[in-house]
Amino acid sequence: MRIAIVSKIPMFPTTGGNRARVLTLVQALHAMGCEVFFILIPSRQLAVFDEEKHVELLGVHRFVTLEFTPLARIRDFAKKAFYSIHYKLYKKIKRKAALRSSPDYLFEREITSSINDLFKIWQPHAVVIVYVHFSAILDSLNSSIYKIIDTQDAFFNELTAEAESKGLNRADKIIAIQDKEADYFRSILPRANVDKVATIGHITTSSERAVLRQNCAASFVGSLFEANIISILYFVDDVLPAILKEVPDFKLYVGGSICDILQGKEGVIPLGKVDKLVDLFEKGPILINPIRAGTGLKIKLIDAMALGLPVISTVRGVEGLPDDMVQCVEVIDDDDAAAFAAAVIKMCLDENSRATKGDQAFKCSKFWNERQRDGLRTILDEVKRVLA
């Protein structure tokens, strides 16, 4: 089966959860025998982008980066500037007024003809559009192509319900990353379309456990994203001092662009870009997940569990996980900094506790992964039935 993916999010370097999500989707499709084509839409994401690795994964004839004409670049810049200013002006004083009334408010329609030209050559059986913001692409496609939106997130803080519903209605199948968001999508869709929604969480690629060093250290990984900034500063300012008081040699190893705001912080070792998560996790063999903002599934948490790391998380940080997965995580109330510190200290000093939680995490992730793969297989089977 031939599957085309259209995304503004590149896969390499894999510096954020959304990139990891796209990468593991491609890898899972490959493992299921699909031929995957990939179209990358111009965006600021391309400022950090490794074209060579994309070609290595997909093949030179299956990967294309689109380009805007000079006029389209000007339009794109103007739209983004306008909506950025509008959002900042209204989000505090008139929250509802800040919501966008169209899912297409940043979409540059010029790219549709280029996409259609590529599809005439590739002849895909199905197309996956990453993010509802680019769902307008589906309007221009041949009706014989099965249309999928991988939502990545719910945008009730950005789009009106009517706008998000309009974008989702363009698809034959809507993939939510967690059940809570799937329920939201069903609530805003026409009753006839609620069966279009399926949940497929992050699919991990790890098959073996990391070799965890026995030392007093933990890890955190994230991009320079508002929710990550709020969360890591809460840990560094409110939780870490109590840990260092009891365990003076404790170290927090941090990967990703979030390191830009953590230089010079006591007990924190910013590593910057990390090519392989396992390298970070082997230095800090406990994942801290002190999430206090943001939506969606916490992909770094799933990746850590798949490598056998014990995880300490806020309640907000495990949103979207089923109960059987949550039971494998040490969960602390969102605002209880003292309890979070105590949990980290215990995990550092108690090897048995660390090993038990690591074993639980690894076993849970295996069941989790198979459920997500089964969900993807179900969609592929549906594509085959429609095409038959």
C-alpha positions as CSV (number, residue, x, y, z in Angstrom):
1,M,0.0,0.0,0.0
2,R,1.2,3.5,-0.9
3,I,0.8,6.1,1.8
4,A,1.7,9.8,1.4
5,I,2.3,12.0,4.4
6,V,2.0,15.8,4.2
7,S,3.5,17.7,7.1
8,K,5.1,21.0,8.1
9,I,6.9,19.0,10.8
10,P,10.2,17.3,9.7
11,M,11.4,14.1,11.4
12,F,15.2,14.9,11.7
13,P,16.7,16.0,13.9
14,T,14.1,14.5,16.3
15,T,14.2,17.4,18.7
16,G,10.5,17.5,19.8
17,G,7.6,15.2,20.5
18,N,5.8,16.2,17.3
19,R,8.8,15.1,15.2
20,A,9.1,11.9,17.1
21,R,5.4,11.3,16.5
22,V,5.8,11.7,12.7
23,L,9.0,9.6,12.6
24,T,7.6,6.6,14.5
25,L,4.4,6.7,12.3
26,V,6.6,6.4,9.2
27,Q,8.6,3.6,10.8
28,A,5.5,1.7,11.8
29,L,4.0,2.0,8.3
30,H,7.3,0.7,6.8
31,A,7.2,-2.2,9.3
32,M,3.7,-3.0,8.0
33,G,4.8,-3.2,4.4
34,C,3.7,0.2,3.2
35,E,5.6,2.4,0.7
36,V,5.7,5.8,2.3
37,F,6.1,9.1,0.5
38,F,6.6,12.4,2.3
39,I,5.9,16.0,1.5
40,L,7.4,18.7,3.7
41,I,5.5,22.0,3.8
42,P,7.6,25.2,4.2
43,S,7.6,26.5,7.7
44,R,9.9,27.9,10.4
45,Q,10.5,24.3,11.4
46,L,12.9,24.0,8.5
47,A,15.4,26.2,10.3
48,V,16.5,23.0,12.1
49,F,16.2,20.3,9.4
50,D,18.3,17.4,8.2
51,E,17.4,16.6,4.6
52,E,20.0,13.9,4.2
53,K,18.4,11.7,7.0
54,H,15.0,12.1,5.5
55,V,16.2,10.9,2.1
56,E,18.1,8.1,3.8
57,L,14.9,6.9,5.5
58,L,12.5,7.4,2.6
59,G,14.5,7.3,-0.6
60,V,15.4,10.2,-2.9
61,H,12.2,9.8,-5.0
62,R,9.8,9.6,-2.1
63,F,10.8,12.8,-0.2
64,V,10.0,16.3,-1.4
65,T,10.4,19.7,0.3
66,L,8.0,22.2,-1.2
67,E,9.0,25.8,-1.8
68,F,6.9,29.0,-1.9
69,T,7.1,31.5,-4.7
70,P,8.4,34.9,-3.6
71,L,4.8,36.2,-3.5
72,A,3.6,33.3,-1.4
73,R,6.4,33.8,1.0
74,I,5.3,37.4,1.5
75,R,1.7,36.4,2.0
76,D,2.8,33.7,4.5
77,F,4.9,36.1,6.5
78,A,2.1,38.7,6.6
79,K,-0.5,36.2,7.7
80,K,1.6,34.9,10.5
81,A,2.6,38.4,11.7
82,F,-1.1,39.5,11.7
83,Y,-2.4,36.5,13.6
84,S,0.4,36.6,16.1
85,I,-0.3,40.2,16.9
86,H,-4.1,39.5,17.0
87,Y,-3.7,36.6,19.4
88,K,-1.4,38.5,21.8
89,L,-3.9,41.4,21.9
90,Y,-7.0,39.4,22.5
91,K,-6.0,36.3,24.4
92,K,-6.0,38.0,27.9
93,I,-8.8,40.5,27.5
94,K,-11.2,38.7,25.2
95,R,-10.3,35.0,25.2
96,K,-13.1,33.9,22.8
97,A,-12.2,36.8,20.4
98,A,-8.7,35.3,20.2
99,L,-9.9,32.0,18.8
100,R,-9.6,31.5,15.1
101,S,-12.8,31.1,13.1
102,S,-11.2,29.1,10.4
103,P,-8.8,26.1,10.5
104,D,-7.1,27.4,7.4
105,Y,-6.0,30.8,8.8
106,L,-2.3,30.1,8.1
107,F,-2.7,27.7,5.1
108,E,-1.1,28.8,1.9
109,R,-3.2,27.3,-0.9
110,E,-0.5,27.7,-3.5
111,I,1.0,24.4,-2.5
112,T,-2.1,22.3,-3.5
113,S,-1.2,22.2,-7.2
114,S,2.3,21.0,-6.4
115,I,0.9,18.3,-4.1
116,N,-1.6,17.2,-6.8
117,D,1.2,17.0,-9.3
118,L,3.2,14.7,-7.0
119,F,0.2,12.5,-6.3
120,K,-0.3,12.0,-10.1
121,I,3.2,10.4,-10.1
122,W,3.0,8.6,-6.8
123,Q,-0.6,7.4,-7.0
124,P,-1.0,7.0,-3.2
125,H,-3.9,4.9,-1.8
126,A,-4.1,7.1,1.3
127,V,-2.8,10.5,2.5
128,V,-2.1,11.5,6.1
129,I,-2.2,15.2,6.8
130,V,-0.4,16.2,10.0
131,Y,-2.4,18.9,11.9
132,V,-5.9,20.1,11.2
133,H,-4.5,23.4,10.0
134,F,-3.5,21.8,6.7
135,S,-6.7,19.9,6.2
136,A,-7.7,22.1,3.2
137,I,-5.3,20.1,1.2
138,L,-7.9,17.3,1.3
139,D,-10.4,19.4,-0.6
140,S,-8.3,19.3,-3.7
141,L,-7.6,15.6,-3.8
142,N,-9.0,12.9,-6.0
143,S,-12.0,11.2,-4.3
144,S,-10.3,7.8,-4.7
145,I,-7.6,8.7,-2.1
146,Y,-8.4,7.8,1.5
147,K,-8.0,10.9,3.6
148,I,-6.6,10.9,7.1
149,I,-5.8,13.7,9.6
150,D,-3.3,12.9,12.3
151,T,-4.4,15.7,14.6
152,Q,-1.4,15.6,17.0
153,D,-3.3,17.8,19.4
154,A,-6.8,19.3,20.0
155,F,-6.9,23.0,19.4
156,F,-9.8,24.2,21.5
157,N,-7.4,26.9,22.9
158,E,-6.7,28.2,19.4
159,L,-9.7,27.3,17.1
160,T,-13.4,27.7,17.7
161,A,-15.2,24.4,17.8
162,E,-16.9,25.2,14.5
163,A,-13.5,25.8,12.9
164,E,-11.9,22.7,14.2
165,S,-15.0,20.6,13.2
166,K,-14.8,22.1,9.7
167,G,-11.3,20.9,9.2
168,L,-11.8,17.5,10.7
169,N,-14.9,16.9,8.6
170,R,-12.7,16.9,5.5
171,A,-11.2,13.5,6.4
172,D,-12.3,9.9,6.1
173,K,-10.5,9.1,9.3
174,I,-9.4,11.3,12.2
175,I,-6.5,10.1,14.4
176,A,-6.5,11.5,18.0
177,I,-3.3,11.0,20.1
178,Q,-5.3,10.2,23.3
179,D,-8.8,9.2,24.2
180,K,-9.7,12.5,25.9
181,E,-9.0,14.4,22.7
182,A,-10.9,11.7,20.7
183,D,-13.9,12.4,22.9
184,Y,-13.6,16.1,22.3
185,F,-13.5,15.6,18.5
186,R,-16.6,13.4,18.6
187,S,-18.4,16.1,20.7
188,I,-17.8,18.8,18.0
189,L,-18.4,16.6,14.9
190,P,-21.8,16.0,13.3
191,R,-23.3,12.8,14.7
192,A,-22.9,11.0,11.4
193,N,-19.1,11.5,11.5
194,V,-18.2,10.5,15.1
195,D,-17.2,7.0,13.9
196,K,-14.4,8.6,11.9
197,V,-12.4,9.2,15.1
198,A,-9.8,6.7,16.2
199,T,-7.1,6.9,18.9
200,I,-3.5,6.0,18.1
201,G,-1.0,7.1,20.7
202,H,2.7,7.5,20.2
203,I,4.3,4.3,18.8
204,T,7.8,3.7,20.2
205,T,10.6,2.0,18.3
206,S,12.7,0.8,21.2
207,S,12.8,-3.0,21.7
208,E,15.5,-3.3,24.4
209,R,16.0,-1.6,27.7
210,A,18.5,1.1,28.3
211,V,21.5,0.2,30.4
212,L,20.9,2.5,33.4
213,R,23.8,3.7,35.5
214,Q,23.3,3.5,39.2
215,N,23.8,7.1,40.3
216,C,21.9,10.0,41.8
217,A,20.7,11.6,38.6
218,A,17.5,12.2,36.6
219,S,16.7,13.5,33.1
220,F,14.3,15.8,31.3
221,V,14.0,16.5,27.6
222,G,12.0,19.1,25.8
223,S,11.9,21.8,23.2
224,L,11.8,25.6,24.0
225,F,8.0,25.4,24.1
226,E,5.9,27.4,26.6
227,A,4.5,24.4,28.4
228,N,7.9,22.9,28.8
229,I,9.4,26.2,30.1
230,I,6.6,26.5,32.7
231,S,7.2,22.9,33.8
232,I,10.9,22.7,34.0
233,L,11.2,26.1,35.8
234,Y,8.7,24.8,38.4
235,F,11.0,21.8,39.0
236,V,14.2,23.8,39.1
237,D,12.9,26.6,41.3
238,D,10.5,24.7,43.6
239,V,11.5,21.0,43.6
240,L,15.3,20.8,42.9
241,P,16.5,22.8,46.0
242,A,14.9,20.3,48.4
243,I,16.5,17.4,46.5
244,L,19.9,19.0,46.6
245,K,19.6,19.6,50.3
246,E,19.2,15.8,50.9
247,V,21.3,14.6,48.0
248,P,24.0,17.3,47.3
249,D,25.5,15.4,44.4
250,F,22.2,15.0,42.5
251,K,22.3,16.0,38.8
252,L,19.5,16.7,36.4
253,Y,20.6,16.0,32.8
254,V,18.5,18.0,30.3
255,G,18.3,17.5,26.5
256,G,16.7,19.6,23.8
257,S,16.4,23.4,23.1
258,I,14.9,23.9,26.6
259,C,18.6,24.0,27.7
260,D,18.8,27.6,26.5
261,I,17.0,28.8,29.6
262,L,18.8,26.5,32.1
263,Q,22.4,27.6,31.8
264,G,24.1,28.1,35.2
265,K,21.3,26.5,37.2
266,E,22.6,24.6,40.2
267,G,22.4,20.9,39.8
268,V,21.4,21.1,36.2
269,I,23.6,19.8,33.3
270,P,22.2,21.1,30.0
271,L,23.3,18.8,27.1
272,G,21.6,20.6,24.3
273,K,20.7,18.6,21.2
274,V,20.7,14.9,21.9
275,D,20.8,12.6,18.9
276,K,19.7,9.5,20.8
277,L,17.4,9.7,23.9
278,V,19.0,6.6,25.3
279,D,22.3,8.5,25.7
280,L,20.5,11.1,27.8
281,F,18.5,8.5,29.8
282,E,21.6,6.4,30.6
283,K,23.1,9.5,32.3
284,G,20.0,10.3,34.2
285,P,18.2,7.0,34.8
286,I,15.0,8.6,36.2
287,L,12.7,10.6,34.0
288,I,11.1,13.6,35.7
289,N,7.9,14.7,34.0
290,P,6.8,17.8,36.1
291,I,4.2,18.9,33.5
292,R,2.0,21.8,34.6
293,A,0.7,23.1,31.2
294,G,-0.1,22.0,27.7
295,T,-2.3,19.3,26.1
296,G,-1.7,16.2,24.1
297,L,0.2,13.0,25.0
298,K,3.6,13.4,26.6
299,I,5.7,11.5,24.1
300,K,8.9,11.8,26.0
301,L,7.2,9.9,28.8
302,I,6.3,7.0,26.5
303,D,9.8,6.9,25.0
304,A,11.3,6.7,28.5
305,M,9.1,3.9,29.6
306,A,9.9,1.9,26.5
307,L,13.5,2.1,27.5
308,G,12.8,0.9,31.0
309,L,13.1,4.2,32.9
310,P,11.2,4.8,36.1
311,V,9.1,7.9,35.7
312,I,8.0,10.5,38.3
313,S,5.2,12.7,36.9
314,T,2.6,15.2,37.9
315,V,-1.0,14.3,37.4
316,R,-1.1,16.7,34.4
317,G,1.8,14.8,32.9
318,V,0.0,11.5,32.6
319,E,-3.2,12.9,31.0
320,G,-4.1,10.8,28.0
321,L,-2.6,7.6,29.4
322,P,-4.9,4.7,30.2
323,D,-5.1,3.5,33.8
324,D,-2.9,0.5,33.3
325,M,-0.1,2.8,32.1
326,V,-0.6,5.3,34.8
327,Q,-0.1,2.6,37.4
328,C,3.4,2.1,36.1
329,V,4.3,5.8,36.8
330,E,5.0,7.4,40.2
331,V,2.3,10.2,40.1
332,I,2.5,13.3,42.3
333,D,-0.1,16.0,42.7
334,D,0.5,18.9,40.3
335,D,1.2,21.5,43.1
336,D,3.0,19.3,45.6
337,A,6.7,20.3,45.2
338,A,7.7,18.7,48.5
339,A,6.1,15.3,47.5
340,F,7.8,15.5,44.1
341,A,11.2,16.1,45.7
342,A,10.6,13.3,48.2
343,A,9.8,10.9,45.3
344,V,12.9,11.8,43.4
345,I,15.1,11.4,46.6
346,K,13.6,8.0,47.3
347,M,14.1,6.8,43.7
348,C,17.7,7.9,43.8
349,L,18.6,6.3,47.1
350,D,16.5,3.2,46.9
351,E,17.8,0.9,44.2
352,N,14.9,-1.6,44.6
353,S,12.3,1.1,44.2
354,R,14.1,2.3,41.1
355,A,14.4,-1.2,39.6
356,T,10.7,-2.1,40.3
357,K,9.3,1.0,38.7
358,G,11.7,0.6,35.7
359,D,10.5,-3.0,35.3
360,Q,6.9,-1.9,35.4
361,A,7.4,0.9,32.9
362,F,9.1,-1.4,30.4
363,K,6.4,-4.1,30.6
364,C,3.6,-1.6,30.4
365,S,5.2,0.0,27.3
366,K,5.2,-3.3,25.5
367,F,1.4,-3.7,25.9
368,W,0.9,0.0,25.0
369,N,2.9,-0.3,21.8
370,E,1.0,-3.3,20.6
371,R,-2.4,-1.5,21.1
372,Q,-1.2,1.4,19.1
373,R,0.0,-0.8,16.3
374,D,-3.3,-2.7,16.3
375,G,-5.1,0.6,15.9
376,L,-2.9,1.5,12.9
377,R,-3.4,-1.9,11.3
378,T,-7.2,-1.4,11.7
379,I,-7.0,1.8,9.7
380,L,-4.9,0.2,7.0
381,D,-7.4,-2.6,6.7
382,E,-10.2,-0.1,6.3
383,V,-8.3,1.6,3.5
384,K,-8.0,-1.8,1.8
385,R,-11.7,-2.4,2.1
386,V,-12.6,1.0,0.7
387,L,-10.2,0.5,-2.3
388,A,-11.4,-3.1,-3.0
